[in-house]
Amino acid sequence: MPADTVSVTGWGRTAPTTARLVRPRTYQEAADAVRSCGARGGIPRGLGRAYGDAAQNAGGAVLDMTGLDRVHLIDAAGGTVLCDAGISLHRLMQVLLPLGWFVPVTPGTRYVTVGGAIGADIHGKNHHVSGSFSRHVLSMELLTADGGIRTVRPGTPLFDATAGGMGLTGVVLTATLRLLPVETSLMSVDTERATDLDDLMARLTATDHRYRYSVAWIDLLARGGSTGRSVLTRGDHAPLDALPDRARRDPLEFRPGRLPAAPSFVPEGLLGRTTVGLFNEAWYRRAPRARTGQLQSLTAFFHPLDGVPHWNRVYGRSGFVQYQFVVGYGQEDTLRRVVHRIARRGCPSFLAVLKRFGEGDPGWLSFPMPGWTLALDIPAGLPGLDLFLDELDEEVAAADGRVYLAKDSRLRPGLLGAMYPRLEQFRRLRGELDPDGVFTSDLSRRLGL
């Protein structure tokens, strides 16, 4: 089984650690790798899109599961697929779209594996309608610390611990997913501008129920009366009769384009307040005040950054922190205070989005809860960033909110219990299932998971 000692980091490219990278190609090799993890344990890893240290394991083993990437069975009539957990959402789209099916939930990148989607219980622009990824998992095969394989189904404690459990209950080998029927590979999109944060929240509250997908890009450098100004983009899968005649010839075509990769070296400070401020101003001004029914490709609507390989390099060698939190409905004043604090601090974020979450999901460490979620990228080298984000953590926790573990790289462990009230349930089950700590990661050691 191929194995190398390598430096491993998350997508944010902060805090790399060295681990033994193992690449199983069969279920038996995966079981052998788990049994031979050694004293520092192991953690499964997909395509490395967790922003922080969730798929790192200093001095231990990291199991690269992308070699297990087969589609086993498609029920084209019933809309389900049985696949290996190492397959990417990108590959599933290539296989399923010609049959008229789409993945039920996709985040801002299609380069995540099914196993990673379950471990992080990913969400997308449709959480207010469809919930998180685990809501659409009908069953999975889980390789546990003793080397055994268990069939895990919704409604069981092991399922609820694994969905959002960051790979700490075992290695997902296969999953059966419920799919979404579509007539075309295009999106019908409405776009509008909101003048400030209150205007944005009012628009989302009043009309989000009309759309399957909804997201707002937010200018976090705007201040004064423009604080929180935004571009709101919402839509649904376009029906066949909405397509022009030429597009109807191959309505389910899926050929995402790619631009040249970001350079391997980018000067520090390229994305400072001045450059990001200019970008934000231009982005807001070029957006239409109101436009309805525009046809966009799936990639343009869901995954615009996937067209630029290694886009995370643009933050320079120091990398970046992605900070995402959620606060419940009724805590709008907390959201306002946080947005105003970020604006006053001048955090240069050109990737900042606000969404509304719907009903929470059963995963004990699943991130979404009914409320408002804000995500932003910040250069890691920004002076005083750690202290500033610690203060935001305190405010979020005081409002019974939480931060997203799949994107975290610096949360203090003392706040975790306040953010995730089912944490002790997770710890107890993990202790019973894996008393020797076979599955462990930099994230789990840092937070005491």
N, C-alpha and C positions, 0 to 999 in steps of 0.2 A: 504494500500500500504506500503510495507516494507520501512523503513527509519532509518538510523543510523547517528550519528554525528561521523565522522571519519577524520583522517589525510589523505590528498590526495596529491600525487606527480606525476610528470611525469616519463617517463622511465629512465631519467637521475638521478632520486632520489635526486634532489636538491630542495631547497626552498619549503618544504611541507607546506600546509595550511589546516586549518580545515573547513569542510563544512558538510552540511546535505546531505547525499547520499540517493537518492530516486530511487526505482527500479520498474518502471511501467511495467506491464505485458500485458496491452492492450492499444489500441490507446486512449481510453477514459481516462484511468489512466494517460497516458502521457499528455493529454490536461488538466486534473485536476491538475497535478503537475506543469505545466506551469502557470496556473492561481493562484496557491498558492505559488509561489516562494518567495514572500516577498520582502522587501526593497532592499536586496542585489542581487536579481535576481537569475538566474540559467543558467547552461550551459550543453549541452548534452555531454556524454562521452561514448566511446566504450570500447575497451580493454586496454586503458591506454598506448598506444605505442607512443603518442606524447612525445618527449623528454623533453620539457620544461613545461610551465605553461598554455598551451592552454586549457586544460580540468580540470583546478582547479578554484575554486571560493571561496575565503576566506570569511567566515561568511555567505555565501549564500547556494544555492542548487546546487547539481550536479546530473544530471539525468543519471543513469546507464541504457543505452538502450539495453544491451545485452539480456534482457529477450524477446525482440521482434526480433525473429531470424528464422522466417519461410520462406520457399520457397513456393510461391503461384502458379506460373505457369512457365513451361519450354516449349519453342517452340523448340523442338529438330530438326525440319526441318529448321527453319529460324535462329536458333542460338541466341535466346534471353531468358532472365530469368527475372521474376518479383519476388522480394524478399523483406523481411523486411530489414530495414537499420541496424538492430542490428546483422545480421548474419555476421560471419567472412569469410574472403577469404578462410581460411582453410576448413570450412564446405562447401563452394561453390565448391571447388575443389573435395571434397569427393563425392558430388552429381553429378557434371557435367562431370568429367573426364570419367566415364564409358559410357557416352553418346557421347564421342568424342568432348567435348568442354572444353575450358580453359578460365580463366579470362583474360580480354584484357590487363590488367596492374597489375603487382604485385610489391610491394617494396621489401626490404630485409627481410621482415617478412610476413608470411601469417596470423599472428594473429592480423589483423586489421579488423574492421567492414566496411561494405559498406558505412555507414553513415560517419565514420571517413575518408574513402577514398575520399568521395566527399568533406567533410569539409576542408581537407588538400590538395585536388586535387593532390593526390599522383602520383608519377612517378616511373618508373622502368628502367631496363636496355634497354628497347626498345623505349625510348622517341624519339630518332632520327627517328623512323619509325612510331610509334603509338601514340605519344603525351601522355598527362596525362589521368588520370582515367575519368575525366568529359567528355572527347571527346567521350566516349563510353556509356554515360548515355542518354537514349532516353527520359526519363521523370522521375519525382520524385514527391512524395507527401510530402509537407512541412507544418509542424505545426507551425504557426506563433504566435506572441506575444499576439494576441487577442483571442487565443484559436481556431481559424479557421484552416482549412486544405485546402491548395491550390495545384492544379496540376501545376507543373513548368516544362517547356520544354526549350530545347536549343534555343538560339537566343533571349531570353528575358532578361531584366535587372535583374530580380530576380534570374534567373539561373546563370548569370554571377557574381552576388554578392555572391551567395551561394557556387559556385564551388571555393574552396580556401578561403572561408569566415570564416573558423575556428568556425563554429557553431553559429555565431552571428546573422544570419538572421532567425534562427528557427531550429526546430528539424526535420531532414529528417526521415520520417516514412517508406516509401517504395521507391524502385527504379527499373526501368526497364533498363537492361544492354544488350548491344550487346556483343556477345562472339566471341572467336577465335577458329576455327576448328583445331583439332589435330588428328593425327592417332595413336599416342603412348603417354605414360607418361614418355618418356625418351628424353634427349637432346643430340644432336650431337655437340660436343664442340671442338673448336680450342684454344690452349694455346700457348703463346709465351712470351719471356722475352724482355723488352726494357731496354737499358743500362742507359738511363737518360731521363729527361723530354722532351727534344726536340725530341729524338728518339721516345718516346711514342706518342707525338702529331702528328708526321709525319705519324706513322703507323695508328693511328686512322683516320686522315684526308684522307689518301689514300684509305683505305679499309673498313671503317665502313659500307658503303652502301651495302656491301655484306652480312651483318648479321642482323637478327632481334634483337638480344640481344648483348650488348657489355658493358664491364666494365673493369677497370684496378685497381688492388690493387697497391698502391704506397707506397714506403718506404720513409717516411718523416723524418727519422733520418739519411739517407744517405747524405753525403756532398761531396764537391769538384766535381770531374768529374762524380761522381755517383749520384749527386743530382736528385731526381725524378725517380730513377730506379724503374721499375714496372714489374708486371706480368699481361699480358693482356689476358682476357678470353672472348671469343665470341662464339655464337652458335645460333642454331635454334632447333625447335621441330623435333625430329628424325622421318623420314618417316618409315612406316611399313617395307619396304624392306631393311632398314638398320639394322634391329634387327636380332640377331642370332635366330636359330630355337626355342630354349627353351623360349626366351622372347616373341616370337610371340604367344604363347599359351594364354597369358593374357596381351596384349600389353598396355592396359590402366590401369593396376594395380597401385594403389596409397596407399602405406602403409609406411608413413614416420616413421622412428625410432626415439627414444628418449634416450638420455643419462641421467645419474643422474643429479639432479638439482645442481646448484652452491650452496655452503654453505651459510647459512644466515649471517655468520660473516667472513669477509676477512680482514686481516691486512692492514692498510693504507700503501700506498707506494709499494704494491706488483707489480703494473704495472708502475715501474719507468723506467728511461732511460736505465739502464743496462739490465733489463729483457726484455723490449720491443725491445731493440737493438738486443739482441740475437735471439728473436723470428723473427724479420724482416730479419735478416741475413739468418736464417735457411729456412724461407719461400721462400725467393728469390732463394736461391741455390737449393732447392729441386724442384722448378718448371722447367719443360722442356724448353729448348731453343726454340723448335718448335715442336708442336704435333697437329695433325689434326684428326678430326672424332672420338674423344673419346666419348663413351656413358656414360652419367651421369644421375642420377635420378633428377627429378624436385627439390627435396629438397636440394640435394647437389649443384646444380647450382644456385638456387634462394635464398634458405633460410638455409644456413649451420648453423647459430647460433640458429635457432629454435629448433635444436636437443638438446640444453642445456637449460632447463627451468631456468628462473631467471638469465640469464647470466649477466645481468646488475649489479649483486651483486659483481662481481669480482673487481670493482673499489673501494670497501670499502664504509664506511659510508658516506664519503663526496660526493659520486656519481661522475658523469662525465658530461661534456658539449659536446654535438655534435654541431659542427660548420659546416654549409654548405652554400656555396655561389655560385653564377654563375656570370660570366662576358661574354660579347658578343664576337662573332668572331671579330677579329681585335684588341682584347685586350689581346693578348697572352703575351705581356710584363708584364701586370699586374699579370697574372697568374704566370709567372716565378718569379716575385719579391716576391709574397706571398709565393710560395713554398720555395724559398731560405730563406725567413725570418723565416718560420716555422722550416726549417732544422737548421738554425743557433741558433734558440731559444732552440732547442732540445726538442720539444714537443713529449712526449712518446705516440704516437698513433699507435696501431697495426691494427686498423680498419679505414683505409683511402682509399678512392676510387675516381677515376676521371672518368667522363663520358662526352659525347657530347650530348647536347640537340638539338632537331630539332625545328620545328616551334612552336611558343608560343601558348598558349591556351587562350580562351576568358575570363576566370575568372579574375575579377578585382584585386584580391590578389593572383592569381595563381603564383607560384614561377618560373617555367621554362620559359626560353627565349632562343632563338638560341645562343648557346655558350658553354662554358666549365664550368662544375660544379665539385667542389671538396668538399668532406665531410670527416670529421675526428672526432674521439672521443678523448677527452683529459680529464684526471683526474681533477676534479673540484678544488682539493686542490693544484694544481700547483702554486707556488708563482708567483705573478704578472700576473696571467692569464687574469684577467679582463681588465687591462690596455692594454695588448698585443692584445687582441681581439678587443678592442675599436679601436686601431690603424689599424687593418686589416679592420674593418668596414669602416673606413674613406677611405681607399684605394679602397675598393670595390665600395663604393658609388661614389667616384670620377671617376670611370670607367663606371658609369651608370649600375653597377651590383646590386645585392640584396642578402639578406640572406633569408633562408627558415623559415617562421614563425612557421611551425609545429615542428621545431627542436630548435627554439630559446628560450632562458631563460634569456637573459641579454642585448639585443639590446637597445640603447638609442633612445627615441622617436623622437628626432630631425632629425634622418637620415631616418625615415620611408618614408616620402614623396618623397625624392630623389630616393629611391629604388623602390617604387611602385607609378608610376605616376597617376594611377587611384584611388588613396586613397580617394580623396575628393568625387568622385562619390559614392564610397562605403559608406562613412560617411553620405552623403545626403540621400541615399536610406535607410540606416539603421535607420536614424532619422525619416524618414517618416513612415517606417514600424513598428518601435518599439520606439515610442517617450518617453516611460517611462523607457527604458533600462532594459526590462525584461531579455533579453539575455545578459549576461556579464560574464567575466572571469578574472582571474588574468592577463592573457596576454592582454586583451582589456583595462584594467585599466592602466597597465604599459605602453602601447604604445599609449593610447588615440585613440583606434580604434572606 
